[in-house]
Amino acid sequence: MAATGDDRIGIARQFIEAIPFSRAVGMVLDDIGDGVAEISMAWAEELVGDPESGVIHGGMVSALMDTCGGAAVMSRLDGPMATATIDLRIDYMRPATPGQRIRARAECYHLTRSVAFVRAQAWDEDPDRPVATASGAFTAERKA
């Protein structure tokens, strides 16, 4: 029996919420649908990369977009039941504003039999000025 759309979204939600790293850094799944996911993360002192400026570490922004990309892949109604990052290119546009929540939105825009392609963007409280953009490829493991 094939998974329904609600089942797929539920599976994607459970997968993301079960990742210990995501929980440890405070990632929250804000929205998920057919091939689209939004995840956010509060600014926290432990995530700062530059103590003088208070700017969040770039690796946290990268991890947020990577996790969001995986969620988008898993939420595709015709998509895989498991995924892993193959390649992720991140372009940092500017430092995130210290103290502000970081949000990411990812879209799985193309899916082959074994690879999913994703675009993502991260921003803080100014959605018109991205902190970073990403494009990536993820495995598309289909369970029988």
N, CA, C and O of each residue as an XYZ file, in Angstrom:
576
protein
N       0.839     -1.174      0.000
C       0.000      0.000      0.000
C       0.889      1.245      0.000
O       1.803      1.364      0.817
N       0.612      2.171     -0.926
C       1.418      3.383     -1.062
C       1.064      4.372      0.038
O      -0.074      4.429      0.504
N       2.056      5.143      0.439
C       1.838      6.166      1.467
C       1.019      7.310      0.883
O       1.235      7.701     -0.264
N       0.090      7.846      1.649
C      -0.697      8.995      1.220
C       0.118     10.261      1.431
O       1.189     10.231      2.037
N      -0.407     11.385      0.919
C       0.282     12.655      1.109
C       0.462     12.999      2.574
O       1.530     13.453      2.983
N      -0.591     12.783      3.375
C      -0.490     13.064      4.810
C       0.539     12.161      5.478
O       1.269     12.601      6.366
N       0.600     10.880      5.051
C       1.589      9.945      5.596
C       2.999     10.428      5.290
O       3.867     10.398      6.162
N       3.237     10.872      4.056
C       4.574     11.308      3.628
C       5.010     12.513      4.448
O       6.152     12.586      4.905
N       4.100     13.450      4.631
C       4.430     14.646      5.401
C       4.689     14.270      6.856
O       5.602     14.810      7.480
N       3.907     13.363      7.395
C       4.116     12.887      8.763
C       5.451     12.200      8.929
O       6.137     12.397      9.932
N       5.825     11.391      7.945
C       7.116     10.703      7.975
C       8.255     11.718      7.941
O       9.224     11.592      8.690
N       8.141     12.722      7.075
C       9.177     13.754      6.982
C       9.284     14.517      8.296
O      10.387     14.794      8.767
N       8.148     14.856      8.887
C       8.136     15.590     10.159
C       8.814     14.766     11.258
O       9.641     15.291     12.003
N       8.469     13.481     11.361
C       9.060     12.615     12.385
C      10.567     12.480     12.186
O      11.329     12.495     13.153
N      10.994     12.349     10.929
C      12.414     12.212     10.618
C      13.192     13.429     11.114
O      14.206     13.288     11.798
N      12.718     14.615     10.769
C      13.419     15.838     11.143
C      13.414     16.031     12.652
O      14.437     16.393     13.233
N      12.279     15.794     13.291
C      12.180     15.993     14.730
C      12.978     14.956     15.521
O      13.268     15.171     16.698
N      13.338     13.831     14.888
C      14.076     12.772     15.578
C      15.594     12.946     15.487
O      16.327     12.209     16.146
N      16.079     13.883     14.701
C      17.528     14.070     14.543
C      18.083     14.740     15.803
O      17.733     15.884     16.093
N      18.937     14.048     16.550
C      19.469     14.617     17.796
C      20.167     15.970     17.603
O      19.998     16.875     18.419
N      20.941     16.108     16.537
C      21.653     17.371     16.297
C      20.660     18.516     16.119
O      20.837     19.592     16.689
N      19.618     18.282     15.328
C      18.611     19.323     15.091
C      17.964     19.766     16.398
O      17.758     20.958     16.628
N      17.649     18.801     17.247
C      17.066     19.132     18.560
C      18.078     19.885     19.417
O      17.722     20.843     20.102
N      19.334     19.457     19.380
C      20.375     20.055     20.227
C      20.605     21.530     19.908
O      20.883     22.326     20.805
N      20.489     21.892     18.636
C      20.719     23.301     18.264
C      19.413     24.088     18.170
O      19.414     25.257     17.787
N      18.310     23.448     18.519
C      17.032     24.154     18.612
C      16.284     24.354     17.311
O      15.500     25.296     17.197
N      16.504     23.493     16.321
C      15.747     23.611     15.073
C      14.293     23.243     15.306
O      13.977     22.305     16.039
N      13.411     24.007     14.660
C      11.973     23.782     14.761
C      11.399     23.687     13.359
O      11.635     24.558     12.522
N      10.649     22.630     13.110
C       9.970     22.473     11.827
C       8.729     23.357     11.851
O       7.775     23.075     12.576
N       8.742     24.431     11.055
C       7.648     25.400     11.058
C       6.544     25.042     10.074
O       5.367     25.270     10.352
N       6.917     24.478      8.917
C       5.922     24.141      7.903
C       6.517     23.092      6.979
O       7.722     23.069      6.726
N       5.649     22.231      6.486
C       6.102     21.211      5.543
C       4.930     20.848      4.645
O       3.794     20.745      5.108
N       5.203     20.656      3.379
C       4.179     20.307      2.404
C       4.787     19.503      1.286
O       5.873     18.945      1.443
N       4.120     19.433      0.179
C       4.589     18.619     -0.943
C       5.854     19.211     -1.567
O       5.784     20.062     -2.454
N       6.997     18.750     -1.094
C       8.278     19.177     -1.653
C       8.819     20.484     -1.116
O       9.811     20.995     -1.634
N       8.190     21.040     -0.087
C       8.635     22.312      0.486
C       8.698     22.172      2.003
O       7.813     21.575      2.616
N       9.745     22.721      2.602
C       9.880     22.689      4.057
C      10.398     24.034      4.545
O      11.142     24.725      3.849
N       9.987     24.388      5.759
C      10.506     25.581      6.426
C      10.903     25.191      7.842
O      10.113     24.614      8.589
N      12.135     25.513      8.196
C      12.680     25.205      9.519
C      13.349     26.469     10.042
O      13.958     27.219      9.279
N      13.233     26.700     11.345
C      13.885     27.870     11.935
C      14.692     27.461     13.157
O      14.549     26.361     13.692
N      15.543     28.385     13.578
C      16.432     28.136     14.709
C      16.664     29.469     15.423
O      17.031     30.461     14.793
N      16.454     29.483     16.709
C      16.671     30.702     17.492
C      18.166     30.985     17.628
O      18.983     30.066     17.681
N      18.503     32.261     17.682
C      19.872     32.643     17.981
C      20.172     32.168     19.400
O      19.332     32.292     20.292
N      21.351     31.633     19.602
C      21.779     31.206     20.932
C      23.274     31.469     21.065
O      24.030     31.311     20.106
N      23.684     31.864     22.240
C      25.097     32.185     22.483
C      26.016     31.023     22.127
O      27.125     31.227     21.632
N      25.541     29.783     22.385
C      26.386     28.610     22.089
C      26.593     28.392     20.587
O      27.467     27.620     20.194
N      25.808     29.054     19.752
C      25.906     28.875     18.296
C      26.695     29.991     17.620
O      26.835     29.998     16.397
N      27.208     30.925     18.399
C      27.933     32.079     17.863
C      29.300     31.653     17.345
O      30.005     30.864     17.974
N      29.654     32.190     16.196
C      30.953     31.907     15.595
C      31.962     33.006     15.838
O      33.167     32.761     15.784
N      31.496     34.208     16.103
C      32.373     35.356     16.362
C      31.922     36.027     17.650
O      30.953     36.787     17.650
N      32.629     35.747     18.766
C      32.219     36.303     20.064
C      32.179     37.827     20.109
O      31.386     38.400     20.856
N      33.018     38.487     19.326
C      33.033     39.953     19.344
C      31.777     40.559     18.740
O      31.248     41.545     19.252
N      31.300     39.966     17.646
C      30.119     40.525     16.964
C      28.824     39.831     17.365
O      27.744     40.404     17.221
N      28.921     38.608     17.863
C      27.725     37.850     18.215
C      27.055     37.180     17.034
O      25.930     36.693     17.152
N      27.729     37.149     15.899
C      27.165     36.548     14.685
C      27.168     35.027     14.804
O      28.163     34.429     15.214
N      26.056     34.415     14.446
C      25.920     32.963     14.487
C      26.939     32.324     13.523
O      27.232     32.881     12.466
N      27.460     31.180     13.892
C      28.456     30.465     13.087
C      27.853     30.066     11.737
O      26.713     29.606     11.674
N      28.612     30.243     10.677
C      28.149     29.881      9.334
C      27.764     28.414      9.219
O      26.885     28.059      8.433
N      28.417     27.566      9.995
C      28.086     26.148      9.971
C      26.677     25.875     10.464
O      26.050     24.900     10.050
N      26.174     26.730     11.348
C      24.797     26.567     11.833
C      23.805     26.902     10.730
O      22.781     26.236     10.581
N      24.112     27.933      9.962
C      23.259     28.304      8.828
C      23.285     27.178      7.795
O      22.251     26.811      7.237
N      24.462     26.644      7.552
C      24.617     25.518      6.620
C      23.816     24.306      7.086
O      23.098     23.693      6.296
N      23.936     23.963      8.356
C      23.210     22.805      8.897
C      21.701     23.014      8.805
O      20.957     22.077      8.517
N      21.258     24.230      9.047
C      19.832     24.528      8.962
C      19.325     24.314      7.534
O      18.280     23.695      7.333
N      20.057     24.821      6.550
C      19.616     24.666      5.159
C      19.729     23.212      4.698
O      18.895     22.748      3.921
N      20.740     22.495      5.161
C      20.894     21.081      4.817
C      19.722     20.268      5.361
O      19.135     19.460      4.642
N      19.386     20.481      6.621
C      18.279     19.769      7.246
C      16.960     20.117      6.559
O      16.123     19.244      6.329
N      16.787     21.373      6.242
C      15.573     21.826      5.574
C      15.472     21.193      4.173
O      14.384     20.810      3.742
N      16.592     21.088      3.478
C      16.603     20.449      2.162
C      16.191     18.992      2.249
O      15.399     18.524      1.431
N      16.713     18.272      3.223
C      16.336     16.872      3.412
C      14.860     16.722      3.713
O      14.216     15.794      3.224
N      14.317     17.628      4.513
C      12.882     17.584      4.828
C      12.046     17.827      3.583
O      11.019     17.177      3.385
N      12.477     18.756      2.747
C      11.746     19.041      1.510
C      11.724     17.815      0.604
O      10.695     17.493      0.010
N      12.857     17.136      0.502
C      12.927     15.922     -0.322
C      11.971     14.868      0.208
O      11.203     14.278     -0.552
N      12.019     14.636      1.500
C      11.183     13.583      2.088
C       9.695     13.906      2.034
O       8.865     12.999      2.094
N       9.350     15.177      1.923
C       7.933     15.538      1.901
C       7.311     15.462      0.510
O       6.097     15.605      0.368
N       8.124     15.240     -0.508
C       7.562     15.094     -1.856
C       6.592     13.925     -1.867
O       6.930     12.838     -1.400
N       5.415     14.129     -2.381
C       4.397     13.074     -2.381
C       4.828     11.876     -3.217
O       4.435     10.745     -2.933
N       5.632     12.119     -4.245
C       6.139     11.033     -5.086
C       7.591     10.723     -4.752
O       8.287     10.053     -5.516
N       8.035     11.213     -3.613
C       9.449     11.166     -3.267
C       9.878      9.958     -2.469
O       9.105      9.026     -2.247
N      11.125      9.994     -2.045
C      11.746      8.875     -1.340
C      11.316      8.794      0.115
O      10.747      9.737      0.665
N      11.592      7.674      0.713
C      11.311      7.476      2.129
C      12.553      7.746      2.979
O      12.457      7.809      4.205
N      13.693      7.904      2.359
C      14.936      8.218      3.066
C      15.804      9.060      2.138
O      15.695      8.968      0.916
N      16.662      9.879      2.730
C      17.524     10.736      1.925
C      18.802     11.064      2.687
O      18.848     10.993      3.915
N      19.822     11.418      1.948
C      21.090     11.878      2.511
C      21.674     12.901      1.541
O      21.424     12.839      0.338
N      22.437     13.822      2.061
C      23.026     14.865      1.229
C      24.162     14.300      0.385
O      25.068     13.648      0.903
N      24.103     14.558     -0.916
C      25.188     14.198     -1.830
C      26.115     15.398     -1.992
O      27.336     15.278     -1.893
N      25.510     16.555     -2.244
C      26.276     17.769     -2.503
C      25.437     18.961     -2.068
O      24.228     18.987     -2.295
N      26.067     19.937     -1.449
C      25.352     21.137     -1.032
C      26.278     22.329     -1.206
O      27.331     22.415     -0.574
N      25.871     23.241     -2.068
C      26.645     24.465     -2.291
C      25.934     25.597     -1.577
O      24.739     25.817     -1.771
N      26.676     26.309     -0.753
C      26.099     27.411      0.003
C      26.827     28.699     -0.362
O      28.056     28.757     -0.387
N      26.042     29.717     -0.641
C      26.574     31.053     -0.877
C      26.114     31.930      0.282
O      24.919     32.157      0.469
N      27.079     32.418      1.055
C      26.768     33.304      2.175
C      26.691     34.727      1.633
O      27.631     35.221      1.010
N      25.566     35.371      1.880
C      25.329     36.702      1.331
C      25.713     37.811      2.323
O      26.196     38.876      1.938
N      25.481     37.525      3.610
C      25.780     38.506      4.651
C      25.714     37.794      6.000
O      25.142     36.708      6.089
N      26.288     38.382      7.051
C      26.159     37.766      8.380
C      24.725     37.903      8.882
O      24.065     38.910      8.628
N      24.260     36.910      9.578
C      22.947     36.991     10.218
C      23.021     38.020     11.339
O      24.062     38.178     11.976
N      21.940     38.703     11.572
C      21.901     39.714     12.624
C      21.896     39.033     13.993
O      21.024     38.210     14.271
N      22.868     39.371     14.852
C      22.923     38.759     16.182
C      21.605     38.931     16.941
O      20.981     39.991     16.908
N      21.203     37.863     17.621
C      19.991     37.888     18.421
C      18.722     37.538     17.667
O      17.674     37.347     18.284
N      18.791     37.450     16.339
C      17.594     37.178     15.551
C      17.482     35.709     15.149
O      18.485     35.040     14.902
N      16.245     35.224     15.088
C      15.937     33.865     14.645
C      16.340     33.719     13.181
O      16.145     34.635     12.383
N      16.906     32.558     12.833
C      17.270     32.242     11.449
C      16.213     31.286     10.906
O      15.833     30.323     11.572
N      15.746     31.559      9.698
C      14.741     30.709      9.048
C      15.287     30.201      7.729
O      16.056     30.887      7.055
N      14.883     28.998      7.370
C      15.263     28.445      6.070
C      14.024     27.898      5.394
O      13.117     27.383      6.047
N      13.998     28.015      4.084
C      12.936     27.436      3.264
C      13.619     26.692      2.132
O      14.480     27.241      1.446
N      13.230     25.442      1.941
C      13.811     24.631      0.877
C      12.704     24.054      0.009
O      11.609     23.749      0.484
N      13.016     23.912     -1.277
C      12.074     23.324     -2.225
C      12.781     22.236     -3.027
O      13.843     22.467     -3.605
N      12.188     21.061     -3.055
C      12.677     19.982     -3.911
C      12.020     20.189     -5.278
O      10.843     19.878     -5.462
N      12.786     20.715     -6.230
C      12.215     21.125     -7.508
C      12.332     20.086     -8.618
O      11.695     20.220     -9.663
N      13.153     19.037     -8.394
C      13.273     17.994     -9.417
C      13.666     16.686     -8.737
O      14.484     16.668     -7.817
N      13.077     15.611     -9.199
C      13.327     14.300     -8.611
C      13.496     13.268     -9.716
O      12.635     13.115    -10.582
N      14.630     12.557     -9.668
C      14.850     11.442    -10.589
C      14.640     10.148     -9.800
O      14.190     10.183     -8.655
N      14.963      9.023    -10.406
C      14.800      7.751     -9.686
C      15.698      7.653     -8.466
O      15.358      6.964     -7.504
N      16.840      8.331     -8.489
C      17.772      8.171     -7.371
C      18.338      9.470     -6.797
O      19.055      9.435     -5.797
N      18.030     10.604     -7.406
C      18.577     11.874     -6.929
C      17.482     12.938     -6.901
O      16.671     13.046     -7.820
N      17.482     13.723     -5.817
C      16.560     14.849     -5.672
C      17.370     16.143     -5.692
O      18.467     16.205     -5.139
N      16.826     17.167     -6.328
C      17.500     18.455     -6.441
C      16.719     19.511     -5.667
O      15.494     19.600     -5.760
N      17.469     20.315     -4.894
C      16.860     21.241     -3.943
C      17.484     22.628     -4.067
O      18.671     22.782     -4.353
N      16.629     23.636     -3.841
C      17.087     25.019     -3.680
C      16.629     25.480     -2.299
O      15.538     25.125     -1.851
N      17.465     26.275     -1.624
C      17.094     26.751     -0.285
C      17.580     28.179     -0.083
O      18.482     28.660     -0.769
N      16.955     28.832      0.877
C      17.342     30.184      1.245
C      17.188     30.326      2.755
O      16.273     29.759      3.353
N      18.089     31.087      3.360
C      18.011     31.372      4.799
C      18.005     32.878      4.990
O      18.645     33.616      4.241
N      17.272     33.323      6.004
C      17.194     34.744      6.315
C      16.933     34.918      7.809
O      16.574     33.973      8.511
N      17.123     36.144      8.271
C      16.792     36.445      9.662
C      15.481     37.223      9.648
O      14.579     36.860      8.892
N      15.338     38.269     10.444
C      14.066     38.984     10.499
C      13.829     39.891      9.294
O      12.776     40.522      9.190
N      14.799     39.961      8.385
C      14.632     40.742      7.152
C      14.553     39.769      5.968
O      15.583     39.408      5.398
N      13.338     39.343      5.594
C      13.204     38.332      4.529
C      13.617     38.822      3.147
O      13.774     38.020      2.226
N      13.794     40.130      2.995
C      14.206     40.671      1.698
C      15.717     40.662      1.502
O      16.217     40.973      0.421
N      16.443     40.299      2.573
C      17.911     40.256      2.505
C      18.379     38.887      2.980
O      18.585     38.695      4.178
N      18.552     37.926      2.065
C      18.972     36.580      2.480
C      20.318     36.582      3.185
O      21.215     37.358      2.856
N      20.434     35.700      4.156
C      21.703     35.446      4.828
C      22.538     34.518      3.947
O      23.751     34.686      3.815
N      21.861     33.534      3.346
C      22.551     32.569      2.484
C      21.553     31.912      1.541
O      20.352     31.873      1.806
N      22.080     31.397      0.436
C      21.297     30.582     -0.479
C      22.045     29.265     -0.678
O      23.253     29.185     -0.456
N      21.315     28.242     -1.097
C      21.951     26.939     -1.291
C      21.277     26.214     -2.450
O      20.108     26.438     -2.763
N      22.053     25.344     -3.069
C      21.507     24.397     -4.041
C      22.203     23.074     -3.757
O      23.392     23.030     -3.443
N      21.437     22.001     -3.875
C      22.031     20.722     -3.518
C      21.372     19.545     -4.198
O      20.321     19.648     -4.831
N      22.041     18.427     -4.033
C      21.541     17.148     -4.526
C      21.508     16.187     -3.339
O      22.427     16.158     -2.520
N      20.452     15.419     -3.265
C      20.236     14.472     -2.171
C      19.912     13.101     -2.744
O      19.331     12.998     -3.824
N      20.283     12.056     -2.028
C      19.893     10.714     -2.460
C      18.380     10.612     -2.349
O      17.750     11.299     -1.544
N      17.815      9.749     -3.168
C      16.374      9.508     -3.140
C      16.161      8.009     -2.993
O      15.899      7.301     -3.965
N      16.279      7.543     -1.757
C      16.162      6.106     -1.466
C      14.710      5.747     -1.286
O      14.039      6.235     -0.376
N      14.235      4.894     -2.155
C      12.828      4.459     -2.102
C      12.740      3.114     -1.423
O      13.462      2.181     -1.775
N      11.866      3.015     -0.463
C      11.657      1.752      0.242
C      10.581      0.947     -0.481
O       9.627      1.505     -1.025
N      10.751     -0.359     -0.475
C       9.766     -1.209     -1.156
C       8.527     -1.379     -0.317
O       7.591     -2.063     -0.730
